[in-house]
Amino acid sequence: MGRIIVTVALVVVFAVLVALNIGFTTSVNLFGNRLDNVPVVSVAALSFAVGVICSLFIYIGRSLHHRQKRGLADRDRDLAEREKTLAHRQAGAKRAPKSPPAPDAPRESGGREVVDEPDNPAGGGRKVLAKILDFFRSPS
């Protein structure tokens, strides 16, 4: 309610100033061109409109700047969070005991066990490697 009263009072004051100054004229120098007998009210209204337009451009520029700044801050926060997660994973990986995989099938020679890998394109490369090692270990 208080806002409405203040707005109405300002409009009344503005209307009184316009009514009292409507008959007065002035000379205006606009970029080297001299304009004579220009009403004071029109000069005031034009000045007000130019000020509103300039402040609008400043507001838009600041708004875009703050939006960009907020986006960069969000990116930095996401990056810090990713780094923290990665450091946590690496610390967990260092703390975890590294045990060899459990063998599936025992090897016939040497008492060592070899796991056959069905997904290996070499078709059981560990068995081949075990045979090569046995060949070099055996006395010739």
C-alpha positions in Angstrom: 0.0 0.0 0.0 2.9 2.3 0.8 4.4 1.8 -2.6 1.2 2.9 -4.4 1.0 6.1 -2.3 4.7 7.0 -3.1 4.2 6.2 -6.8 1.1 8.4 -7.0 2.8 11.2 -5.2 5.8 11.1 -7.6 3.5 11.1 -10.6 1.6 14.2 -9.2 4.9 16.0 -8.6 6.1 15.2 -12.1 2.8 16.4 -13.6 3.0 19.7 -11.7 6.6 20.3 -12.9 5.6 19.6 -16.5 2.5 21.8 -16.3 4.6 24.7 -14.8 7.4 24.4 -17.4 5.4 23.7 -20.6 5.6 27.2 -21.9 9.4 27.6 -21.4 11.8 27.0 -24.3 15.5 26.7 -24.5 18.3 26.4 -27.1 20.0 23.0 -27.4 23.4 22.3 -29.1 23.2 18.7 -30.4 26.5 17.6 -32.0 27.3 21.0 -33.4 23.7 21.7 -34.5 22.0 24.5 -32.6 18.3 24.0 -32.0 16.3 27.0 -30.9 13.0 27.2 -29.1 13.0 23.6 -27.9 10.5 23.0 -25.0 12.3 22.3 -21.6 9.9 19.4 -21.0 10.9 17.6 -24.2 14.6 18.1 -23.3 14.0 16.6 -19.8 11.9 13.7 -21.2 14.6 12.9 -23.9 17.4 13.0 -21.2 15.4 10.7 -19.0 14.8 8.2 -21.9 18.5 8.2 -22.9 19.4 7.5 -19.2 17.0 4.6 -19.0 18.4 3.1 -22.2 22.0 3.5 -21.0 21.2 1.9 -17.6 19.4 -0.9 -19.4 22.6 -1.7 -21.4 24.7 -1.6 -18.2 22.3 -3.9 -16.4 22.3 -6.4 -19.3 26.1 -6.3 -19.4 26.4 -6.9 -15.6 23.8 -9.7 -15.7 25.8 -11.5 -18.5 29.0 -11.0 -16.6 27.6 -12.4 -13.4 26.1 -15.4 -15.2 29.4 -16.2 -16.8 31.2 -15.8 -13.5 28.7 -18.1 -11.8 29.2 -20.7 -14.6 33.0 -20.6 -14.1 32.5 -21.0 -10.4 30.2 -24.0 -11.0 32.8 -25.5 -13.3 35.6 -25.0 -10.7 33.4 -26.6 -8.0 32.7 -29.6 -10.3 36.4 -30.0 -11.1 37.4 -29.9 -7.4 34.7 -32.5 -6.7 36.0 -34.7 -9.4 39.6 -34.3 -8.2 38.5 -35.2 -4.7 36.7 -38.3 -5.9 39.7 -39.4 -8.0 42.0 -38.9 -5.1 39.7 -40.9 -2.9 39.6 -43.7 -5.4 43.4 -43.8 -5.8 43.8 -43.8 -2.0 41.4 -46.7 -1.8 43.2 -48.6 -4.6 46.6 -48.2 -2.8 45.1 -49.5 0.5 43.4 -52.5 -1.1 45.5 -55.7 -0.8 46.6 -57.0 -4.2 46.1 -60.7 -4.3 46.6 -62.8 -7.4 43.5 -64.3 -8.9 42.5 -67.7 -7.8 43.5 -70.4 -10.2 40.8 -72.4 -12.0 42.8 -75.5 -13.1 46.1 -76.9 -11.9 49.0 -77.3 -14.3 50.4 -80.7 -14.9 54.1 -79.9 -14.8 56.2 -78.1 -12.2 53.5 -78.0 -9.5 52.4 -74.5 -10.6 48.8 -73.7 -11.5 47.8 -71.9 -14.7 44.5 -70.2 -15.3 43.1 -70.7 -18.8 41.6 -67.5 -20.1 38.7 -68.1 -22.5 38.5 -64.5 -23.5 42.2 -64.4 -24.5 42.5 -64.3 -28.3 45.8 -66.3 -28.1 43.7 -69.3 -26.8 45.2 -70.0 -23.4 48.4 -68.0 -23.6 49.4 -68.9 -20.0 49.7 -72.6 -20.9 51.9 -71.8 -23.8 54.1 -69.6 -21.6 54.3 -72.3 -18.9 55.5 -74.8 -21.6 58.2 -72.4 -22.8 59.4 -71.8 -19.2 59.5 -75.6 -18.6 61.5 -76.0 -21.8 64.2 -73.6 -20.6 64.2 -74.9 -17.0 64.6 -78.5 -18.0 68.2 -79.8 -18.2 69.4 -80.3 -21.7 
